[in-house]
Amino acid sequence: MRALLQRVTEASVSVDGQVMGRIGPGLLILVGIANGDSDADARWVAEKCVNLRIFSDQDGKFNLSALDVGAELLVISQFTLYGDTRRGRRPGFTDAAPPEISRPLYRRFVSYCKKSGLRTETGVFGAAMRVHLINDGPVTLLVER
């Protein structure tokens, strides 16, 4: 499982022109699920995301987590995080889990984020989405298990 974290001042996701989720300061989390991923992976990655110290303290050091600052989360499914670009000119997606496996794991990931107590918004699994964000920093990190 992979999660691409972007620290944002704001972010939103829309489908067919309708806003499905919107957050203020916090994290945009793009989640990719691979063949072989499990509920334990979803829990581990979600806990890592909310506890990773990537927010600045009063001295400008990365000492605070999303939990520490009460960040908001926008979680979006993103199978292209498992795009293999090593050969040819078109990415291959054989490592990405099919929807019947990835949809329930994505939902579990979201539920673990919500259990943290942080306000958590989502996109629509499998939909063509438009994501708007203002990256803060910019700070972008990959969490992988």
ROTOR-469799 format. One line per field, with one value per atom (N, C-alpha, C): residue in three letters; atom name; x, y, z negated. Coordinates in nm, 3 decimals. Layout:
residues N
r (ALA_...)
a (CA_...)
X (X_...)
Y (Y_...)
Z (Z_...)
//
This chain:
residues 145
r (MET_MET_MET_ARG_ARG_ARG_ALA_ALA_ALA_LEU_LEU_LEU_LEU_LEU_LEU_GLN_GLN_GLN_ARG_ARG_ARG_VAL_VAL_VAL_THR_THR_THR_GLU_GLU_GLU_ALA_ALA_ALA_SER_SER_SER_VAL_VAL_VAL_SER_SER_SER_VAL_VAL_VAL_ASP_ASP_ASP_GLY_GLY_GLY_GLN_GLN_GLN_VAL_VAL_VAL_MET_MET_MET_GLY_GLY_GLY_ARG_ARG_ARG_ILE_ILE_ILE_GLY_GLY_GLY_PRO_PRO_PRO_GLY_GLY_GLY_LEU_LEU_LEU_LEU_LEU_LEU_ILE_ILE_ILE_LEU_LEU_LEU_VAL_VAL_VAL_GLY_GLY_GLY_ILE_ILE_ILE_ALA_ALA_ALA_ASN_ASN_ASN_GLY_GLY_GLY_ASP_ASP_ASP_SER_SER_SER_ASP_ASP_ASP_ALA_ALA_ALA_ASP_ASP_ASP_ALA_ALA_ALA_ARG_ARG_ARG_TRP_TRP_TRP_VAL_VAL_VAL_ALA_ALA_ALA_GLU_GLU_GLU_LYS_LYS_LYS_CYS_CYS_CYS_VAL_VAL_VAL_ASN_ASN_ASN_LEU_LEU_LEU_ARG_ARG_ARG_ILE_ILE_ILE_PHE_PHE_PHE_SER_SER_SER_ASP_ASP_ASP_GLN_GLN_GLN_ASP_ASP_ASP_GLY_GLY_GLY_LYS_LYS_LYS_PHE_PHE_PHE_ASN_ASN_ASN_LEU_LEU_LEU_SER_SER_SER_ALA_ALA_ALA_LEU_LEU_LEU_ASP_ASP_ASP_VAL_VAL_VAL_GLY_GLY_GLY_ALA_ALA_ALA_GLU_GLU_GLU_LEU_LEU_LEU_LEU_LEU_LEU_VAL_VAL_VAL_ILE_ILE_ILE_SER_SER_SER_GLN_GLN_GLN_PHE_PHE_PHE_THR_THR_THR_LEU_LEU_LEU_TYR_TYR_TYR_GLY_GLY_GLY_ASP_ASP_ASP_THR_THR_THR_ARG_ARG_ARG_ARG_ARG_ARG_GLY_GLY_GLY_ARG_ARG_ARG_ARG_ARG_ARG_PRO_PRO_PRO_GLY_GLY_GLY_PHE_PHE_PHE_THR_THR_THR_ASP_ASP_ASP_ALA_ALA_ALA_ALA_ALA_ALA_PRO_PRO_PRO_PRO_PRO_PRO_GLU_GLU_GLU_ILE_ILE_ILE_SER_SER_SER_ARG_ARG_ARG_PRO_PRO_PRO_LEU_LEU_LEU_TYR_TYR_TYR_ARG_ARG_ARG_ARG_ARG_ARG_PHE_PHE_PHE_VAL_VAL_VAL_SER_SER_SER_TYR_TYR_TYR_CYS_CYS_CYS_LYS_LYS_LYS_LYS_LYS_LYS_SER_SER_SER_GLY_GLY_GLY_LEU_LEU_LEU_ARG_ARG_ARG_THR_THR_THR_GLU_GLU_GLU_THR_THR_THR_GLY_GLY_GLY_VAL_VAL_VAL_PHE_PHE_PHE_GLY_GLY_GLY_ALA_ALA_ALA_ALA_ALA_ALA_MET_MET_MET_ARG_ARG_ARG_VAL_VAL_VAL_HIS_HIS_HIS_LEU_LEU_LEU_ILE_ILE_ILE_ASN_ASN_ASN_ASP_ASP_ASP_GLY_GLY_GLY_PRO_PRO_PRO_VAL_VAL_VAL_THR_THR_THR_LEU_LEU_LEU_LEU_LEU_LEU_VAL_VAL_VAL_GLU_GLU_GLU_ARG_ARG_ARG)
a (N_CA_C_N_CA_C_N_CA_C_N_CA_C_N_CA_C_N_CA_C_N_CA_C_N_CA_C_N_CA_C_N_CA_C_N_CA_C_N_CA_C_N_CA_C_N_CA_C_N_CA_C_N_CA_C_N_CA_C_N_CA_C_N_CA_C_N_CA_C_N_CA_C_N_CA_C_N_CA_C_N_CA_C_N_CA_C_N_CA_C_N_CA_C_N_CA_C_N_CA_C_N_CA_C_N_CA_C_N_CA_C_N_CA_C_N_CA_C_N_CA_C_N_CA_C_N_CA_C_N_CA_C_N_CA_C_N_CA_C_N_CA_C_N_CA_C_N_CA_C_N_CA_C_N_CA_C_N_CA_C_N_CA_C_N_CA_C_N_CA_C_N_CA_C_N_CA_C_N_CA_C_N_CA_C_N_CA_C_N_CA_C_N_CA_C_N_CA_C_N_CA_C_N_CA_C_N_CA_C_N_CA_C_N_CA_C_N_CA_C_N_CA_C_N_CA_C_N_CA_C_N_CA_C_N_CA_C_N_CA_C_N_CA_C_N_CA_C_N_CA_C_N_CA_C_N_CA_C_N_CA_C_N_CA_C_N_CA_C_N_CA_C_N_CA_C_N_CA_C_N_CA_C_N_CA_C_N_CA_C_N_CA_C_N_CA_C_N_CA_C_N_CA_C_N_CA_C_N_CA_C_N_CA_C_N_CA_C_N_CA_C_N_CA_C_N_CA_C_N_CA_C_N_CA_C_N_CA_C_N_CA_C_N_CA_C_N_CA_C_N_CA_C_N_CA_C_N_CA_C_N_CA_C_N_CA_C_N_CA_C_N_CA_C_N_CA_C_N_CA_C_N_CA_C_N_CA_C_N_CA_C_N_CA_C_N_CA_C_N_CA_C_N_CA_C_N_CA_C_N_CA_C_N_CA_C_N_CA_C_N_CA_C_N_CA_C_N_CA_C_N_CA_C_N_CA_C_N_CA_C_N_CA_C_N_CA_C_N_CA_C_N_CA_C_N_CA_C_N_CA_C_N_CA_C_N_CA_C_N_CA_C_N_CA_C_N_CA_C_N_CA_C_N_CA_C_N_CA_C_N_CA_C_N_CA_C_N_CA_C_N_CA_C_N_CA_C)
X (0.085_0.000_0.090_0.048_0.121_0.025_0.075_0.000_0.092_0.050_0.123_0.058_0.135_0.084_0.127_0.032_0.065_0.006_0.095_0.047_-0.015_-0.138_-0.211_-0.268_-0.289_-0.365_-0.513_-0.542_-0.680_-0.676_-0.782_-0.794_-0.940_-0.974_-1.110_-1.105_-1.210_-1.224_-1.367_-1.379_-1.511_-1.527_-1.652_-1.689_-1.802_-1.784_-1.885_-1.925_-1.828_-1.852_-1.910_-1.938_-1.994_-1.885_-1.867_-1.766_-1.812_-1.725_-1.753_-1.685_-1.573_-1.502_-1.418_-1.407_-1.329_-1.271_-1.143_-1.079_-1.004_-0.978_-0.889_-0.750_-0.674_-0.538_-0.533_-0.442_-0.429_-0.352_-0.401_-0.333_-0.426_-0.377_-0.438_-0.363_-0.438_-0.376_-0.426_-0.336_-0.367_-0.326_-0.420_-0.396_-0.398_-0.289_-0.280_-0.274_-0.348_-0.355_-0.304_-0.213_-0.148_-0.206_-0.185_-0.218_-0.144_-0.211_-0.148_-0.162_-0.211_-0.230_-0.342_-0.334_-0.429_-0.484_-0.577_-0.630_-0.519_-0.423_-0.311_-0.231_-0.216_-0.146_-0.225_-0.356_-0.441_-0.430_-0.434_-0.423_-0.286_-0.179_-0.044_-0.022_-0.061_-0.039_-0.125_-0.249_-0.335_-0.275_-0.231_-0.172_-0.043_0.036_0.158_0.123_0.022_-0.017_-0.059_-0.141_-0.191_-0.089_0.011_0.112_0.246_0.265_0.391_0.410_0.525_0.550_0.600_0.505_0.538_0.480_0.432_0.385_0.485_0.506_0.609_0.564_0.659_0.635_0.671_0.672_0.701_0.841_0.931_1.069_1.088_0.979_0.989_1.038_1.044_1.091_0.970_0.989_0.885_0.873_0.795_0.779_0.634_0.540_0.399_0.332_0.241_0.167_0.032_-0.039_-0.175_-0.262_-0.242_-0.317_-0.285_-0.158_-0.116_-0.179_-0.195_-0.244_-0.392_-0.458_-0.600_-0.624_-0.535_-0.545_-0.671_-0.714_-0.822_-0.760_-0.830_-0.780_-0.874_-0.816_-0.891_-0.825_-0.898_-0.843_-0.903_-0.816_-0.859_-0.792_-0.870_-0.813_-0.734_-0.619_-0.528_-0.450_-0.512_-0.446_-0.320_-0.309_-0.192_-0.063_-0.074_0.048_0.124_0.058_0.124_0.152_0.157_0.195_0.342_0.372_0.511_0.557_0.654_0.702_0.841_0.889_1.027_1.047_0.942_0.957_0.852_0.888_0.793_0.754_0.645_0.600_0.463_0.403_0.274_0.291_0.246_0.262_0.179_0.234_0.161_0.103_-0.012_-0.079_-0.105_-0.023_-0.046_-0.025_0.051_0.071_-0.046_-0.128_-0.243_-0.351_-0.410_-0.517_-0.642_-0.717_-0.842_-0.947_-1.049_-1.150_-1.214_-1.239_-1.306_-1.219_-1.090_-0.998_-0.968_-0.943_-0.900_-1.013_-1.135_-1.246_-1.264_-1.276_-1.293_-1.171_-1.051_-0.931_-0.924_-0.966_-0.973_-1.071_-1.187_-1.286_-1.232_-1.156_-1.096_-0.993_-0.912_-0.814_-0.886_-0.993_-1.069_-1.124_-1.175_-1.231_-1.123_-1.001_-0.892_-0.857_-0.859_-0.834_-0.941_-1.067_-1.177_-1.167_-1.121_-1.106_-1.003_-0.916_-0.817_-0.883_-1.007_-1.077_-1.064_-0.980_-0.962_-1.077_-1.121_-1.223_-1.166_-1.239_-1.191_-1.295_-1.255_-1.339_-1.282_-1.362_-1.315_-1.361_-1.298_-1.346_-1.445_-1.464_-1.553_-1.468_-1.464_-1.380_-1.413_-1.309_-1.324_-1.376_-1.412_-1.466_-1.353_-1.384_-1.292_-1.308_-1.203_-1.211_-1.119_-1.159_-1.076_-1.033_-0.904_-0.851_-0.784_-0.824_-0.764_-0.697_-0.575_-0.504_-0.407_-0.378_-0.269_-0.172_-0.060_0.041_0.111_0.123_0.183_0.327_0.418_0.561_0.646_0.636_0.554_0.613_0.522_0.560_0.485_0.559_0.501_0.588_0.525_0.599_0.524_0.602_0.545_0.558_0.445_0.442_0.413_0.494_0.479_0.500_0.418_0.437_0.434)
Y (-0.117_0.000_0.123_0.219_0.346_0.461_0.560_0.683_0.800_0.882_1.004_1.117_1.173_1.279_1.414_1.504_1.642_1.729_1.803_1.897_2.014_2.050_2.152_2.259_2.377_2.479_2.462_2.401_2.365_2.268_2.188_2.093_2.055_2.019_1.972_1.872_1.792_1.695_1.705_1.703_1.710_1.601_1.562_1.466_1.529_1.537_1.598_1.737_1.814_1.952_1.967_1.858_1.864_1.833_1.923_1.902_1.787_1.689_1.570_1.580_1.649_1.665_1.791_1.858_1.982_1.991_2.029_2.049_2.180_2.224_2.336_2.283_2.345_2.299_2.153_2.078_1.938_1.859_1.738_1.648_1.599_1.608_1.538_1.406_1.294_1.162_1.085_1.058_0.975_0.833_0.738_0.601_0.503_0.427_0.321_0.187_0.091_-0.041_-0.144_-0.228_-0.328_-0.466_-0.554_-0.694_-0.743_-0.814_-0.867_-0.778_-0.656_-0.570_-0.625_-0.591_-0.646_-0.535_-0.575_-0.483_-0.430_-0.516_-0.472_-0.362_-0.370_-0.266_-0.135_-0.144_-0.024_0.044_-0.034_0.022_0.087_0.016_0.066_0.198_0.202_0.322_0.438_0.412_0.519_0.575_0.487_0.534_0.611_0.568_0.640_0.780_0.788_0.918_1.018_0.976_1.072_1.102_1.015_1.035_1.088_1.093_1.140_1.288_1.321_1.460_1.542_1.603_1.683_1.824_1.862_1.999_2.069_2.196_2.271_2.317_2.313_2.370_2.518_2.582_2.726_2.761_2.660_2.684_2.648_2.611_2.578_2.436_2.353_2.214_2.120_2.014_1.913_1.830_1.877_1.809_1.776_1.818_1.799_1.712_1.628_1.540_1.602_1.537_1.579_1.575_1.475_1.466_1.584_1.622_1.731_1.864_1.886_2.017_2.014_1.899_1.889_1.908_1.853_1.868_1.799_1.842_1.776_1.687_1.581_1.485_1.475_1.472_1.441_1.319_1.206_1.077_1.040_1.014_0.985_0.858_0.767_0.645_0.681_0.615_0.653_0.530_0.447_0.325_0.354_0.472_0.504_0.515_0.516_0.512_0.383_0.282_0.156_0.142_0.254_0.250_0.219_0.119_0.078_0.144_0.233_0.308_0.266_0.152_0.110_0.069_0.018_-0.027_0.039_0.061_0.116_0.258_0.300_0.439_0.450_0.336_0.337_0.264_0.326_0.259_0.131_0.033_-0.091_-0.087_-0.148_-0.141_-0.279_-0.377_-0.513_-0.525_-0.434_-0.440_-0.381_-0.300_-0.239_-0.345_-0.346_-0.441_-0.404_-0.504_-0.477_-0.418_-0.352_-0.285_-0.374_-0.499_-0.584_-0.608_-0.588_-0.599_-0.460_-0.364_-0.233_-0.150_-0.163_-0.083_-0.108_-0.235_-0.254_-0.211_-0.227_-0.183_-0.031_0.036_0.183_0.228_0.163_0.198_0.174_0.065_0.038_0.147_0.186_0.293_0.420_0.456_0.575_0.560_0.442_0.422_0.436_0.390_0.407_0.555_0.630_0.774_0.841_0.803_0.862_0.826_0.704_0.662_0.746_0.813_0.900_1.023_1.051_1.169_1.290_1.280_1.392_1.395_1.515_1.530_1.473_1.379_1.308_1.313_1.366_1.373_1.277_1.240_1.147_1.191_1.127_1.135_1.022_0.986_0.877_0.768_0.651_0.543_0.511_0.507_0.468_0.576_0.691_0.798_0.880_0.948_1.047_1.172_1.208_1.318_1.433_1.550_1.670_1.708_1.715_1.747_1.884_1.970_2.103_2.113_2.166_2.178_2.294_2.342_2.436_2.366_2.323_2.249_2.347_2.311_2.397_2.355_2.439_2.412_2.437_2.359_2.239_2.121_2.041_1.918_1.803_1.707_1.589_1.470_1.367_1.248_1.121_1.016_0.885_0.793_0.737_0.639_0.506_0.406_0.278_0.163_0.059_-0.062_-0.182)
Z (0.000_0.000_0.000_0.076_0.084_0.056_-0.015_-0.037_-0.006_0.086_0.118_0.039_-0.056_-0.143_-0.089_-0.083_-0.050_-0.160_-0.226_-0.327_-0.252_-0.288_-0.212_-0.305_-0.247_-0.318_-0.290_-0.174_-0.139_-0.022_-0.011_0.100_0.117_0.240_0.268_0.382_0.391_0.498_0.551_0.683_0.744_0.849_0.870_0.973_1.052_1.184_1.271_1.224_1.178_1.136_0.997_0.927_0.793_0.690_0.594_0.491_0.401_0.387_0.305_0.169_0.162_0.036_0.041_-0.073_-0.081_-0.222_-0.230_-0.360_-0.364_-0.484_-0.508_-0.534_-0.624_-0.649_-0.692_-0.628_-0.663_-0.560_-0.532_-0.440_-0.330_-0.207_-0.095_-0.089_-0.097_-0.096_0.024_0.119_0.235_0.199_0.207_0.161_0.277_0.291_0.390_0.320_0.373_0.311_0.411_0.363_0.449_0.423_0.520_0.500_0.377_0.291_0.170_0.048_0.064_-0.052_-0.140_-0.270_-0.367_-0.457_-0.542_-0.641_-0.732_-0.765_-0.849_-0.780_-0.648_-0.573_-0.578_-0.561_-0.566_-0.701_-0.807_-0.941_-0.963_-0.925_-0.945_-0.870_-0.743_-0.662_-0.714_-0.751_-0.805_-0.933_-1.022_-1.148_-1.123_-1.026_-0.991_-0.940_-0.855_-0.797_-0.904_-0.998_-1.097_-1.206_-1.222_-1.327_-1.277_-1.145_-1.090_-1.122_-1.176_-1.220_-1.101_-1.030_-0.911_-0.917_-1.036_-1.057_-1.147_-1.121_-1.192_-1.330_-1.423_-1.556_-1.553_-1.669_-1.676_-1.629_-1.624_-1.579_-1.431_-1.364_-1.222_-1.195_-1.298_-1.283_-1.266_-1.189_-1.171_-1.299_-1.394_-1.521_-1.554_-1.469_-1.499_-1.393_-1.439_-1.348_-1.314_-1.222_-1.190_-1.315_-1.399_-1.524_-1.615_-1.623_-1.711_-1.672_-1.540_-1.493_-1.459_-1.473_-1.438_-1.289_-1.209_-1.063_-1.010_-0.894_-0.823_-0.716_-0.678_-0.580_-0.461_-0.342_-0.220_-0.160_-0.158_-0.115_0.019_0.117_0.254_0.303_0.359_0.417_0.542_0.560_0.669_0.715_0.799_0.843_0.924_0.982_1.064_0.983_0.849_0.767_0.789_0.845_0.878_1.027_1.097_1.238_1.254_1.333_1.358_1.488_1.478_1.594_1.639_1.589_1.620_1.765_1.829_1.967_2.055_2.178_2.274_2.244_2.309_2.297_2.232_2.204_2.136_2.003_1.893_1.764_1.758_1.687_1.661_1.521_1.503_1.374_1.314_1.350_1.301_1.150_1.089_0.944_0.866_0.931_0.864_0.843_0.724_0.695_0.774_0.820_0.891_0.796_0.849_0.765_0.659_0.691_0.591_0.468_0.481_0.366_0.309_0.396_0.349_0.288_0.337_0.282_0.132_0.086_-0.058_-0.141_-0.086_-0.159_-0.166_-0.059_-0.061_-0.169_-0.176_-0.278_-0.419_-0.437_-0.568_-0.601_-0.503_-0.524_-0.571_-0.503_-0.540_-0.682_-0.715_-0.849_-0.956_-0.928_-1.024_-1.039_-0.931_-0.940_-1.026_-1.004_-1.081_-1.229_-1.259_-1.399_-1.473_-1.399_-1.463_-1.525_-1.485_-1.534_-1.444_-1.343_-1.250_-1.149_-1.116_-1.012_-0.883_-0.822_-0.704_-0.594_-0.481_-0.362_-0.258_-0.158_-0.055_0.083_0.181_0.318_0.341_0.467_0.504_0.568_0.504_0.553_0.699_0.782_0.922_1.015_0.963_1.047_1.108_1.218_1.274_1.188_1.116_1.020_1.060_1.018_1.031_0.890_0.868_0.736_0.743_0.652_0.642_0.505_0.505_0.378_0.382_0.265_0.245_0.151_0.207_0.131_0.039_-0.086_-0.188_-0.211_-0.173_-0.195_-0.072_0.031_0.046_-0.031_-0.086_-0.155_-0.091_-0.034_0.029_-0.008_-0.067_-0.112_-0.071_-0.049_-0.016_-0.137_-0.179_-0.286_-0.219_-0.248_-0.179_-0.276_-0.256_-0.335_-0.243)
//
